[in-house]
Amino acid sequence: MSRAAGPKVLSLSFHTYSILMGCCTRACHPGLALAFFGRLLRTGLGVSVTTFNNLLKSLCLAKRTDDALDVLLHRMPEFGCVPDVVSYSILMKSFCDSRESRRALELLQRMAEKGSGCSPDVEGEVDKGCDLINEMMQQGISPNLVTYNSSIDALCKARAMDKAEVVLRQMVHKGVQPNNRTYNCLIYGYSSRGEWNEAVKIFKEMTRWGLLPDIATWNSLMASLCKHGKIKEARDVFDSIATKGQEPDTVSYLILLDGYATEGCFVDMTDLFNLMLGDGVAPDVRIFNVLIKGYAKCGMLDRAMIIFSEMRQQGAKPDVVTYSTVIAAHCRMAKMDEAMEIFNEMIDQGVAPSIATYQCLIQGFCTHSGLLKAKELVFEMMSKGMRPDIVHLTSIINSLCKEGRVVDAQDIFDLLVSIGLHPDVFVYGSLVDGYCLVGKMEKALRVFDAMVSAGIEADVVVYGALVNGYCKLGRIDDGLTVFREMVHKGIKPSTFMYNIVLDGLFRAGRTVSAKEGFHEMIESGISVGTDTYNTVLSGLCKNNCPDEAIALFKKLQAMNVKINIVTINIMITVMFKTRRTEGAKYLFASIPASGLVPSVETYDLMMTNLIKEGLPEEADDVFSSMENAGFDPNSRLLNHVVRALLEKHEIVRAGTYLSKIDERNFVLEVSTATLLINLFSSKGTCGTDKISP
């Protein structure tokens, strides 16, 4: 044989190229598969649907779903290849896996529009999911298991569980047997909607089909139960895994440990962790993070730090979540120096802080009077390419304002503006409210004007803050001016705002205007709640209109309007004020029948007024009933009772209640002490006092 002839080389067919592409795809080398496809095209051998399906798989594996969609819709028809069920399923699965369920649902609709010009009658995203299977069958394609699962997966991710169930029934009707993935999708879908009962039902249906749940199914069910506080049921599922011949994996332990930590069941959490170690399952950083988070959120910082040390001893390297959790825990406990030490250690260990890490520290320093350090951290995070979150800074401003630290809040506001963030109505509103709460109305108005100048329209909350600020200072006319300006701008007042205005008018003694405002509120269709009625009843009582208060109360009773214990307290005050003692006692006695529970203030009102009416024995009975009901008297009540008894010269009884103040280590109020001193320093007082009960 001549050396020049060489070995015989066979030409590759397009079937060979298809096989090579399939092998490359299964070996997770999409680039090679695409290269073989390009070479195939250059040979001019032609292509088949199978070849294109391998190409689609390669493109999807390479996360090039847009290119894959273009091949499916355009390139395949150009080469005379009609997509089959596998073609559709590849794209649908890729879309669903990447949580692009909407694109999966729209795929066949676009195909129908492209091919026949007959667009399916679809209303909304959910209906597209139901039409998905029907579209395929109309085009002569029988859906297979992958197609059904992809459709069910898309519907479950869209939380359209009723439609997903329809597809499941249709699937079974067509003789396609559901598998584990089918049921996993359904369990996930019901879990995400909070319908754990349905998730359990699907799980039981799965076992009736003879399907052995895999660990993913077990974990999905446990996650659903834990999410809704069904820890005992989740533990039962966990224990069932072993009885079915399977072993819990790290995720199984993670889910249940997190459930125990969330519910504060630390003994059970520790026992499960020890069981995990005993079973030879090595805890990873996620497991330790759950333990640390559980202890930290319950204020058990020492225990959290022990776990933090143990994890490193066991070879688990803390990640950004670990460090952020520990730092946040120290910030909540006002241990800012320790928090910074851990932060610096984090950086030394090569763990890059996240936005959440910086937010914990910034919040901590702002809360615990470290404003300069907070600003420094803001600029530091910006230098690392992390932009502060306006929502986070708004929450800080709001918290500072609620604490009366409006100067610090203004400082953060100025910082927010200086770094290029744009305050919205919530930021401005928080600052306006902060100034109003400390009575600095002029500064509140300056912030309000700045907001308007920035082109931001004030909402009912901002106007409400201004009205509330003026009314609390007794500047009711200024408050009414703001109220009218708001109405003039077409902003509908809220119930809360009307309550503020009514309370302000009653406090100013402008009863007629308050009553007019109340009727205007009702006529305008604003919701009138218990707080509104309480404001009006209290206002009428304080402005010497008890008969009107009683008439309104009777009207509310006739209308079965819901009241609360504050309403009863107001009416008891009205009854005693008008010397209707029996009426007050009747109201007090009827509280349980109304489904209400007396407050300490209720007992206070009854006792002090009964003493003033010369009925100290009945006051003692009320006190006994309070103790029998499990209520502890507070310092305010006991001081009130002692003063009422002293004013009635009930010295012995007063002594009994004074001893109760002493037993509870309560403070004797100045007015009580003054009355005692005056009483016993007055000449001849003891000779006229009642010294017997």
C-alpha positions as CSV (number, residue, x, y, z in Angstrom):
1,M,0.0,0.0,0.0
2,S,1.3,3.4,-0.9
3,R,2.2,5.7,2.0
4,A,0.7,8.6,0.1
5,A,-2.8,7.1,0.2
6,G,-3.0,7.5,4.0
7,P,-5.9,6.3,6.2
8,K,-9.4,6.6,4.8
9,V,-11.4,9.6,6.2
10,L,-15.2,9.3,6.4
11,S,-17.3,12.4,5.8
12,L,-19.5,13.5,8.7
13,S,-23.3,13.5,8.2
14,F,-25.7,16.0,9.7
15,H,-26.8,13.2,12.1
16,T,-23.2,13.0,13.4
17,Y,-23.1,16.7,14.0
18,S,-26.4,16.5,15.9
19,I,-24.9,13.7,18.1
20,L,-21.8,15.8,18.7
21,M,-23.9,18.9,19.6
22,G,-26.0,16.8,22.0
23,C,-22.9,15.4,23.7
24,C,-21.4,18.9,24.1
25,T,-24.6,20.3,25.5
26,R,-25.0,17.4,28.0
27,A,-21.3,18.0,29.1
28,C,-22.2,21.7,29.7
29,H,-20.0,23.0,26.9
30,P,-22.5,25.1,24.9
31,G,-19.7,27.0,23.1
32,L,-18.5,23.8,21.5
33,A,-22.0,22.8,20.5
34,L,-22.5,26.2,18.8
35,A,-19.2,25.8,17.0
36,F,-20.3,22.4,15.6
37,F,-23.6,23.9,14.5
38,G,-21.7,26.7,12.6
39,R,-19.5,24.1,11.0
40,L,-22.5,22.1,10.0
41,L,-24.0,25.1,8.2
42,R,-20.8,25.6,6.3
43,T,-20.8,22.1,5.0
44,G,-24.1,22.6,3.3
45,L,-25.4,19.2,4.6
46,G,-28.7,20.6,5.8
47,V,-30.3,20.6,9.2
48,S,-33.2,18.8,11.0
49,V,-35.5,19.6,13.9
50,T,-33.3,17.5,16.1
51,T,-30.2,19.5,15.1
52,F,-32.1,22.8,15.9
53,N,-33.3,21.3,19.2
54,N,-29.7,20.7,20.2
55,L,-28.9,24.2,19.2
56,L,-31.8,25.5,21.3
57,K,-30.5,23.5,24.3
58,S,-27.0,25.0,23.8
59,L,-28.3,28.5,23.6
60,C,-30.5,28.2,26.7
61,L,-27.6,26.6,28.6
62,A,-25.5,29.6,27.7
63,K,-28.3,31.9,29.0
64,R,-28.9,33.2,25.5
65,T,-32.6,32.7,25.6
66,D,-33.3,35.7,23.4
67,D,-31.1,34.1,20.6
68,A,-32.9,30.8,21.3
69,L,-36.3,32.5,20.8
70,D,-35.1,34.0,17.6
71,V,-34.0,30.6,16.3
72,L,-37.4,29.1,17.3
73,L,-39.5,31.8,15.8
74,H,-37.5,32.8,12.7
75,R,-34.4,30.6,11.8
76,M,-36.1,27.2,12.0
77,P,-38.9,28.3,9.5
78,E,-36.2,29.7,7.2
79,F,-34.6,26.3,7.0
80,G,-37.9,24.6,6.5
81,C,-38.0,23.0,10.0
82,V,-41.3,23.1,11.9
83,P,-40.7,23.3,15.7
84,D,-42.0,20.2,17.6
85,V,-43.0,19.7,21.2
86,V,-39.4,19.3,22.3
87,S,-38.6,22.7,20.7
88,Y,-41.3,24.4,22.7
89,S,-40.5,22.6,25.9
90,I,-36.8,23.6,25.7
91,L,-37.7,27.3,25.6
92,M,-40.5,27.1,28.1
93,K,-38.3,25.3,30.6
94,S,-35.5,27.8,30.2
95,F,-37.9,30.7,30.7
96,C,-39.5,29.1,33.8
97,D,-36.1,28.2,35.3
98,S,-35.0,31.8,34.9
99,R,-38.3,33.0,36.4
100,E,-39.4,34.5,33.1
101,S,-42.8,32.8,33.4
102,R,-44.5,35.6,31.5
103,R,-42.4,35.0,28.4
104,A,-43.1,31.3,28.7
105,L,-46.8,32.0,28.8
106,E,-46.6,34.3,25.8
107,L,-44.5,32.0,23.7
108,L,-47.2,30.1,21.9
109,Q,-49.4,33.1,21.6
110,R,-46.6,34.7,19.5
111,M,-46.3,31.6,17.5
112,A,-50.0,31.6,16.7
113,E,-49.8,35.2,15.6
114,K,-46.8,34.6,13.5
115,G,-48.1,31.5,11.8
116,S,-51.8,31.7,11.3
117,G,-52.6,35.3,12.2
118,C,-55.2,34.0,14.6
119,S,-54.5,35.4,18.0
120,P,-55.9,33.3,20.8
121,D,-58.6,34.9,23.0
122,V,-56.6,35.6,26.1
123,E,-57.5,37.9,29.0
124,G,-54.7,38.5,31.4
125,E,-51.5,36.6,32.3
126,V,-53.3,33.7,34.1
127,D,-55.6,32.9,31.2
128,K,-52.5,32.7,29.0
129,G,-51.2,29.9,31.2
130,C,-54.4,27.9,30.7
131,D,-54.4,28.5,27.0
132,L,-50.8,27.4,26.7
133,I,-51.6,23.7,26.5
134,N,-54.7,24.2,24.3
135,E,-52.6,26.2,21.8
136,M,-50.2,23.4,21.4
137,M,-52.9,20.8,20.8
138,Q,-54.6,23.1,18.3
139,Q,-51.4,23.1,16.4
140,G,-51.3,19.3,16.3
141,I,-48.7,19.0,19.0
142,S,-49.4,16.6,21.9
143,P,-47.9,18.1,25.1
144,N,-45.5,15.9,27.0
145,L,-44.5,15.8,30.6
146,V,-41.9,18.5,30.2
147,T,-44.4,20.8,28.6
148,Y,-47.1,20.3,31.2
149,N,-44.5,20.8,34.0
150,S,-43.2,24.0,32.4
151,S,-46.8,25.3,32.2
152,I,-47.7,24.3,35.7
153,D,-44.4,25.8,37.0
154,A,-45.1,29.1,35.2
155,L,-48.6,29.3,36.6
156,C,-47.4,28.4,40.2
157,K,-44.8,31.1,40.0
158,A,-47.6,33.5,39.0
159,R,-49.6,32.2,42.0
160,A,-52.4,31.2,39.7
161,M,-53.0,28.0,41.6
162,D,-56.6,27.4,40.4
163,K,-55.4,27.4,36.8
164,A,-52.4,25.2,37.7
165,E,-54.8,22.7,39.1
166,V,-56.8,22.8,35.8
167,V,-53.7,22.0,33.9
168,L,-52.9,19.2,36.3
169,R,-56.3,17.6,35.8
170,Q,-56.0,18.0,32.0
171,M,-52.6,16.4,32.2
172,V,-53.9,13.3,34.0
173,H,-56.9,13.2,31.7
174,K,-54.6,13.0,28.7
175,G,-52.7,10.1,30.3
176,V,-49.6,12.0,31.2
177,Q,-48.4,10.8,34.6
178,P,-47.3,13.7,36.9
179,N,-43.9,13.3,38.5
180,N,-42.0,14.8,41.4
181,R,-41.4,18.0,39.7
182,T,-45.1,18.5,38.9
183,Y,-46.0,18.2,42.6
184,N,-42.9,20.2,43.8
185,C,-44.2,23.1,41.6
186,L,-47.7,22.9,43.1
187,I,-46.4,22.7,46.7
188,Y,-44.2,25.7,46.1
189,G,-47.1,27.6,44.5
190,Y,-49.4,27.0,47.4
191,S,-46.6,27.7,49.9
192,S,-45.9,31.1,48.3
193,R,-49.6,32.0,48.7
194,G,-49.6,31.0,52.3
195,E,-52.0,28.1,51.7
196,W,-50.1,25.4,53.7
197,N,-53.2,23.3,54.0
198,E,-53.4,23.0,50.2
199,A,-49.7,22.3,50.1
200,V,-50.2,19.3,52.5
201,K,-53.2,18.1,50.4
202,I,-51.0,18.1,47.2
203,F,-48.3,16.2,49.1
204,K,-50.8,13.5,50.2
205,E,-52.1,13.3,46.6
206,M,-48.6,12.8,45.4
207,T,-48.1,9.8,47.7
208,R,-51.5,8.3,46.5
209,W,-50.1,8.3,43.0
210,G,-47.3,6.0,44.3
211,L,-44.7,8.7,43.9
212,L,-41.9,8.6,46.5
213,P,-41.2,12.2,47.5
214,D,-37.6,13.2,47.0
215,I,-35.8,15.4,49.4
216,A,-36.7,18.5,47.5
217,T,-40.4,17.7,48.0
218,W,-39.9,17.1,51.7
219,N,-38.0,20.3,52.1
220,S,-40.6,22.3,50.1
221,L,-43.4,21.1,52.4
222,M,-41.4,21.8,55.6
223,A,-40.6,25.3,54.4
224,S,-44.3,25.9,53.8
225,L,-45.2,24.7,57.3
226,C,-42.4,26.7,59.0
227,K,-43.3,29.8,57.1
228,H,-46.8,29.7,58.8
229,G,-45.6,28.8,62.2
230,K,-46.5,25.1,62.0
231,I,-43.3,24.0,63.5
232,K,-44.6,20.8,65.1
233,E,-46.1,19.7,61.8
234,A,-42.8,20.5,60.1
235,R,-41.0,18.4,62.6
236,D,-43.3,15.5,61.9
237,V,-42.5,15.8,58.2
238,F,-38.8,15.9,59.1
239,D,-39.1,12.7,61.2
240,S,-41.0,11.0,58.3
241,I,-38.0,11.4,56.0
242,A,-36.0,8.7,57.7
243,T,-39.0,6.3,57.9
244,K,-39.3,6.5,54.1
245,G,-35.7,5.4,53.7
246,Q,-34.2,8.8,53.0
247,E,-31.8,11.0,54.8
248,P,-32.4,14.7,55.5
249,D,-29.9,16.9,53.8
250,T,-28.3,20.2,55.0
251,V,-31.3,22.1,53.5
252,S,-33.7,20.0,55.6
253,Y,-31.9,20.9,58.8
254,L,-31.6,24.5,57.7
255,I,-35.3,24.9,57.1
256,L,-36.3,23.4,60.5
257,L,-33.6,25.2,62.4
258,D,-34.7,28.5,60.9
259,G,-38.3,27.6,61.9
260,Y,-37.3,26.9,65.5
261,A,-35.2,30.1,65.6
262,T,-38.0,32.2,64.2
263,E,-40.4,30.9,66.9
264,G,-37.8,31.3,69.6
265,C,-37.8,27.6,70.4
266,F,-34.1,27.5,71.3
267,V,-34.1,24.2,73.2
268,D,-35.6,22.4,70.2
269,M,-33.2,24.3,67.9
270,T,-30.2,23.2,70.0
271,D,-31.4,19.6,70.1
272,L,-31.9,19.5,66.3
273,F,-28.4,21.0,65.8
274,N,-26.9,18.3,68.0
275,L,-28.9,15.6,66.1
276,M,-27.5,17.0,62.9
277,L,-23.9,16.7,64.2
278,G,-24.7,13.2,65.4
279,D,-26.0,12.2,62.0
280,G,-22.7,13.3,60.5
281,V,-24.1,16.2,58.6
282,A,-21.5,19.0,58.6
283,P,-23.0,22.4,59.3
284,D,-22.2,25.0,56.8
285,V,-22.2,28.8,57.1
286,R,-25.9,29.0,56.4
287,I,-26.7,26.8,59.4
288,F,-24.5,28.9,61.7
289,N,-26.1,32.1,60.3
290,V,-29.6,30.8,61.2
291,L,-28.4,30.0,64.8
292,I,-26.7,33.4,65.2
293,K,-29.7,35.3,63.7
294,G,-32.1,33.4,66.0
295,Y,-30.2,34.3,69.2
296,A,-29.4,37.9,68.1
297,K,-33.0,38.8,67.2
298,C,-34.1,37.8,70.7
299,G,-31.4,39.9,72.4
300,M,-29.3,36.9,73.4
301,L,-26.1,38.5,72.1
302,D,-23.7,36.5,74.4
303,R,-25.1,33.2,73.0
304,A,-24.9,34.5,69.4
305,M,-21.3,35.4,69.9
306,I,-20.5,31.9,71.3
307,I,-21.9,30.4,68.1
308,F,-19.9,33.0,66.1
309,S,-16.7,31.7,67.7
310,E,-17.7,28.0,67.4
311,M,-18.3,28.2,63.7
312,R,-14.8,29.3,63.1
313,Q,-13.4,26.6,65.3
314,Q,-15.4,24.1,63.2
315,G,-13.9,25.4,60.0
316,A,-16.9,27.4,58.7
317,K,-15.8,30.8,57.5
318,P,-18.2,33.7,58.4
319,D,-19.6,35.4,55.3
320,V,-21.1,38.8,54.8
321,V,-24.5,37.6,56.2
322,T,-22.8,36.4,59.4
323,Y,-20.9,39.6,60.0
324,S,-23.9,41.8,59.2
325,T,-26.1,39.8,61.6
326,V,-23.6,40.1,64.4
327,I,-23.0,43.8,63.7
328,A,-26.7,44.5,63.6
329,A,-27.2,42.8,67.0
330,H,-24.5,44.9,68.6
331,C,-26.0,48.1,67.1
332,R,-29.4,47.2,68.6
333,M,-27.7,46.8,72.0
334,A,-26.0,50.2,71.6
335,K,-22.6,48.5,71.6
336,M,-21.2,50.6,68.8
337,D,-17.5,50.2,69.7
338,E,-17.9,46.4,69.5
339,A,-19.8,46.7,66.3
340,M,-17.0,48.6,64.7
341,E,-14.4,46.1,66.0
342,I,-16.3,43.3,64.2
343,F,-16.7,45.5,61.1
344,N,-12.9,46.0,61.0
345,E,-12.3,42.3,61.6
346,M,-14.7,41.6,58.7
347,I,-12.6,43.7,56.3
348,D,-9.3,42.2,57.6
349,Q,-10.7,38.8,56.8
350,G,-11.3,39.8,53.2
351,V,-15.1,39.8,53.5
352,A,-16.5,42.8,51.7
353,P,-19.2,44.7,53.6
354,S,-22.6,44.9,51.8
355,I,-25.1,47.8,51.7
356,A,-26.9,46.0,54.5
357,T,-23.8,46.0,56.7
358,Y,-23.3,49.7,56.3
359,Q,-27.0,50.4,56.9
360,C,-26.9,48.6,60.3
361,L,-23.9,50.7,61.4
362,I,-25.4,54.0,60.0
363,Q,-28.7,53.3,61.8
364,G,-26.9,52.4,65.0
365,F,-24.8,55.5,65.1
366,C,-27.7,57.7,64.2
367,T,-29.8,56.1,67.0
368,H,-27.1,56.3,69.6
369,S,-25.8,59.8,69.1
370,G,-22.9,59.1,66.7
371,L,-24.0,61.3,63.8
372,L,-20.5,62.2,62.7
373,K,-19.5,58.6,62.4
374,A,-22.7,57.8,60.6
375,K,-21.9,60.4,58.0
376,E,-18.4,59.1,57.7
377,L,-19.8,55.6,56.9
378,V,-22.2,57.0,54.3
379,F,-19.2,58.6,52.4
380,E,-17.2,55.4,52.9
381,M,-19.8,53.2,51.3
382,M,-20.2,55.7,48.5
383,S,-16.5,55.5,47.8
384,K,-16.9,51.8,47.4
385,G,-19.6,52.2,44.7
386,M,-22.5,51.6,47.1
387,R,-25.3,54.2,46.9
388,P,-27.2,54.9,50.1
389,D,-30.8,53.8,50.0
390,I,-33.3,56.8,50.4
391,V,-35.8,54.4,52.0
392,H,-33.3,53.5,54.7
393,L,-32.3,57.1,55.4
394,T,-36.0,58.1,55.4
395,S,-36.6,55.5,58.2
396,I,-33.8,57.0,60.2
397,I,-35.1,60.5,59.8
398,N,-38.6,59.3,60.8
399,S,-37.3,57.5,63.9
400,L,-35.3,60.5,65.0
401,C,-38.3,62.8,64.6
402,K,-40.5,60.4,66.6
403,E,-37.9,60.6,69.4
404,G,-38.0,64.4,69.3
405,R,-34.4,64.6,67.8
406,V,-35.5,66.7,65.0
407,V,-32.1,68.6,64.8
408,D,-30.4,65.3,64.1
409,A,-33.1,64.4,61.6
410,Q,-32.5,67.7,59.8
411,D,-28.8,66.9,59.7
412,I,-29.5,63.5,58.0
413,F,-31.9,65.3,55.7
414,D,-29.1,67.8,54.7
415,L,-26.7,64.9,54.2
416,L,-29.2,63.1,52.0
417,V,-29.5,66.1,49.7
418,S,-25.8,66.7,49.7
419,I,-25.0,63.2,48.3
420,G,-27.4,63.7,45.4
421,L,-30.5,61.9,46.7
422,H,-33.9,63.5,46.0
423,P,-36.2,63.7,49.0
424,D,-39.8,62.6,48.4
425,V,-43.0,63.4,50.2
426,F,-42.3,60.8,52.8
427,V,-38.9,62.4,53.7
428,Y,-40.3,65.9,53.8
429,G,-43.4,64.7,55.7
430,S,-41.3,63.0,58.4
431,L,-39.4,66.2,59.0
432,V,-42.5,68.4,59.0
433,D,-44.0,66.0,61.6
434,G,-40.8,66.1,63.6
435,Y,-40.8,69.9,63.9
436,C,-44.6,69.9,64.7
437,L,-44.1,67.4,67.5
438,V,-41.6,69.7,69.2
439,G,-43.8,72.7,68.6
440,K,-41.5,74.4,66.1
441,M,-44.2,75.4,63.6
442,E,-42.2,78.0,61.8
443,K,-39.5,75.5,60.9
444,A,-42.1,73.0,59.9
445,L,-43.6,75.6,57.5
446,R,-40.1,76.2,56.1
447,V,-39.7,72.5,55.3
448,F,-43.2,72.5,53.8
449,D,-42.4,75.5,51.6
450,A,-39.1,73.8,50.5
451,M,-41.1,70.7,49.5
452,V,-43.6,72.7,47.5
453,S,-40.7,74.6,45.8
454,A,-39.1,71.3,44.9
455,G,-42.3,70.5,43.0
456,I,-43.5,67.9,45.4
457,E,-47.2,68.0,46.3
458,A,-48.1,67.7,50.0
459,D,-50.4,64.8,50.8
460,V,-53.0,64.4,53.6
461,V,-50.4,63.1,56.0
462,V,-48.2,66.2,55.7
463,Y,-51.2,68.5,56.1
464,G,-52.3,66.4,59.0
465,A,-49.0,66.9,60.7
466,L,-49.3,70.7,60.4
467,V,-52.9,70.7,61.6
468,N,-52.0,68.5,64.6
469,G,-49.0,70.7,65.4
470,Y,-51.1,73.9,65.5
471,C,-54.0,72.3,67.5
472,K,-51.6,70.9,70.1
473,L,-50.3,74.4,70.7
474,G,-53.8,75.8,70.9
475,R,-53.5,77.7,67.6
476,I,-56.7,76.3,66.3
477,D,-57.3,79.1,63.8
478,D,-54.0,78.4,62.2
479,G,-54.8,74.7,62.1
480,L,-58.2,75.5,60.5
481,T,-56.5,77.6,57.8
482,V,-54.2,74.7,56.8
483,F,-57.2,72.4,56.9
484,R,-59.2,74.7,54.5
485,E,-56.2,75.1,52.2
486,M,-55.9,71.3,51.9
487,V,-59.6,70.9,51.1
488,H,-59.3,73.8,48.6
489,K,-56.6,71.8,46.8
490,G,-58.9,68.9,46.4
491,I,-57.2,66.7,49.1
492,K,-59.9,64.8,51.0
493,P,-59.4,65.0,54.8
494,S,-58.8,61.7,56.6
495,T,-60.7,60.5,59.7
496,F,-57.6,61.2,61.8
497,M,-57.4,64.8,60.6
498,Y,-61.1,65.4,61.5
499,N,-60.4,63.9,64.9
500,I,-57.5,66.4,65.4
501,V,-59.7,69.4,64.3
502,L,-62.6,68.3,66.5
503,D,-60.4,67.8,69.5
504,G,-58.8,71.2,69.0
505,L,-62.1,73.0,68.7
506,F,-63.4,71.3,71.9
507,R,-60.2,72.1,73.8
508,A,-60.6,75.7,72.7
509,G,-64.2,75.7,74.0
510,R,-65.6,76.2,70.5
511,T,-68.3,73.6,71.0
512,V,-70.7,74.9,68.3
513,S,-67.9,74.8,65.7
514,A,-66.9,71.4,66.8
515,K,-70.5,70.0,66.5
516,E,-70.7,71.6,63.0
517,G,-67.5,70.0,62.0
518,F,-68.7,66.6,63.3
519,H,-71.9,66.9,61.2
520,E,-69.9,68.1,58.2
521,M,-67.7,65.0,58.6
522,I,-70.7,62.6,58.5
523,E,-72.3,64.4,55.6
524,S,-69.1,64.3,53.5
525,G,-68.9,60.5,53.8
526,I,-65.8,60.4,55.9
527,S,-65.5,57.2,57.9
528,V,-66.5,57.9,61.5
529,G,-64.9,55.5,63.9
530,T,-64.8,54.8,67.6
531,D,-62.0,57.4,68.1
532,T,-64.1,60.1,66.5
533,Y,-67.1,59.3,68.8
534,N,-64.8,59.3,71.8
535,T,-63.5,62.7,70.8
536,V,-67.0,64.2,70.5
537,L,-68.3,62.5,73.7
538,S,-65.3,63.7,75.7
539,G,-65.5,67.2,74.2
540,L,-69.2,67.5,75.1
541,C,-68.5,66.3,78.6
542,K,-65.6,68.8,79.1
543,N,-67.6,71.7,77.7
544,N,-70.6,71.2,80.1
545,C,-72.9,69.5,77.6
546,P,-73.5,66.2,79.4
547,D,-77.0,65.7,78.3
548,E,-75.9,65.9,74.6
549,A,-73.2,63.4,75.4
550,I,-75.7,61.0,77.0
551,A,-78.1,61.5,74.0
552,L,-75.3,60.7,71.5
553,F,-74.2,57.6,73.5
554,K,-77.7,56.3,73.6
555,K,-77.9,56.8,69.8
556,L,-74.7,54.9,69.3
557,Q,-76.1,52.0,71.4
558,A,-79.3,52.0,69.4
559,M,-77.2,51.8,66.2
560,N,-75.0,49.0,67.6
561,V,-71.9,51.1,66.9
562,K,-68.8,49.5,68.1
563,I,-67.4,51.2,71.2
564,N,-64.3,50.5,73.4
565,I,-63.4,50.9,77.0
566,V,-62.4,54.5,76.5
567,T,-66.0,55.2,75.5
568,I,-67.2,53.6,78.7
569,N,-64.7,55.6,80.8
570,I,-65.9,58.9,79.2
571,M,-69.5,58.0,80.0
572,I,-68.8,57.0,83.5
573,T,-67.2,60.4,84.0
574,V,-70.3,62.1,82.5
575,M,-72.6,60.1,84.8
576,F,-70.7,61.1,88.0
577,K,-70.3,64.7,86.8
578,T,-74.1,64.9,86.6
579,R,-74.7,63.1,89.9
580,R,-76.1,60.0,88.1
581,T,-74.2,57.6,90.4
582,E,-76.5,54.7,89.7
583,G,-76.1,55.2,85.9
584,A,-72.3,55.1,86.4
585,K,-72.5,51.9,88.4
586,Y,-74.8,50.4,85.8
587,L,-72.3,51.2,83.0
588,F,-69.5,49.6,85.1
589,A,-71.5,46.5,85.8
590,S,-72.4,46.1,82.1
591,I,-68.8,46.1,80.8
592,P,-68.4,42.3,80.6
593,A,-71.7,41.9,78.8
594,S,-70.4,44.4,76.2
595,G,-67.4,42.1,75.5
596,L,-65.0,44.7,77.0
597,V,-62.5,44.6,79.8
598,P,-62.1,47.4,82.3
599,S,-58.9,49.3,82.2
600,V,-57.0,50.6,85.3
601,E,-58.4,54.0,84.4
602,T,-61.9,52.5,84.7
603,Y,-61.2,51.3,88.2
604,D,-59.6,54.6,89.0
605,L,-62.7,56.6,87.9
606,M,-65.1,54.4,89.8
607,M,-63.1,54.4,93.1
608,T,-62.3,58.1,93.3
609,N,-65.8,59.1,92.3
610,L,-67.5,56.7,94.7
611,I,-65.3,58.1,97.5
612,K,-66.3,61.6,96.5
613,E,-70.0,60.5,96.6
614,G,-69.5,59.3,100.2
615,L,-69.4,55.6,99.3
616,P,-65.9,54.4,100.4
617,E,-67.2,50.8,101.1
618,E,-68.3,50.5,97.5
619,A,-64.9,51.8,96.4
620,D,-63.2,49.1,98.4
621,D,-65.4,46.5,96.7
622,V,-64.3,47.9,93.3
623,F,-60.7,47.6,94.4
624,S,-61.3,44.0,95.4
625,S,-62.9,43.2,92.1
626,M,-59.9,44.7,90.3
627,E,-57.5,42.4,92.2
628,N,-59.7,39.4,91.6
629,A,-59.7,40.1,87.9
630,G,-55.9,40.0,87.9
631,F,-55.3,43.7,87.6
632,D,-52.5,45.4,89.5
633,P,-53.2,49.0,90.6
634,N,-50.6,51.5,89.3
635,S,-49.1,54.4,91.2
636,R,-51.5,56.9,89.7
637,L,-54.6,55.0,90.9
638,L,-53.4,54.5,94.4
639,N,-52.3,58.2,94.8
640,H,-55.7,59.3,93.5
641,V,-57.5,57.0,95.9
642,V,-55.4,58.2,98.9
643,R,-56.1,61.9,98.1
644,A,-59.8,61.3,97.7
645,L,-60.0,59.5,101.0
646,L,-57.9,62.2,102.8
647,E,-60.2,64.9,101.4
648,K,-63.1,63.0,102.9
649,H,-61.1,62.5,106.2
650,E,-61.1,58.7,105.8
651,I,-57.7,58.5,107.6
652,V,-57.7,54.8,108.3
653,R,-58.7,53.8,104.8
654,A,-56.2,56.2,103.4
655,G,-53.6,54.5,105.5
656,T,-54.5,51.1,104.0
657,Y,-53.9,52.4,100.5
658,L,-50.8,54.2,101.6
659,S,-49.4,50.9,102.7
660,K,-50.1,49.5,99.2
661,I,-48.1,52.3,97.7
662,D,-45.2,51.4,100.1
663,E,-45.5,47.7,99.4
664,R,-45.1,48.2,95.6
665,N,-42.3,50.7,96.0
666,F,-44.4,53.4,94.2
667,V,-43.6,57.1,94.5
668,L,-45.8,59.2,96.7
669,E,-46.9,62.0,94.5
670,V,-46.1,65.6,95.6
671,S,-49.8,66.5,95.8
672,T,-50.5,63.4,98.0
673,A,-47.6,64.2,100.4
674,T,-48.7,67.9,100.5
675,L,-52.2,66.9,101.5
676,L,-51.0,64.6,104.2
677,I,-48.7,67.3,105.7
678,N,-51.4,69.9,105.6
679,L,-54.0,67.6,107.1
680,F,-51.9,66.6,110.1
681,S,-50.5,70.0,110.7
682,S,-53.9,71.6,110.9
683,K,-54.9,72.3,114.5
684,G,-57.7,70.0,115.8
685,T,-57.9,68.0,112.6
686,C,-57.5,64.6,114.3
687,G,-60.4,65.3,116.6
688,T,-62.9,65.6,113.7
689,D,-61.5,62.9,111.4
690,K,-63.3,59.6,110.7
691,I,-61.0,57.1,112.3
692,S,-63.1,54.0,111.9
693,P,-63.9,52.2,108.7
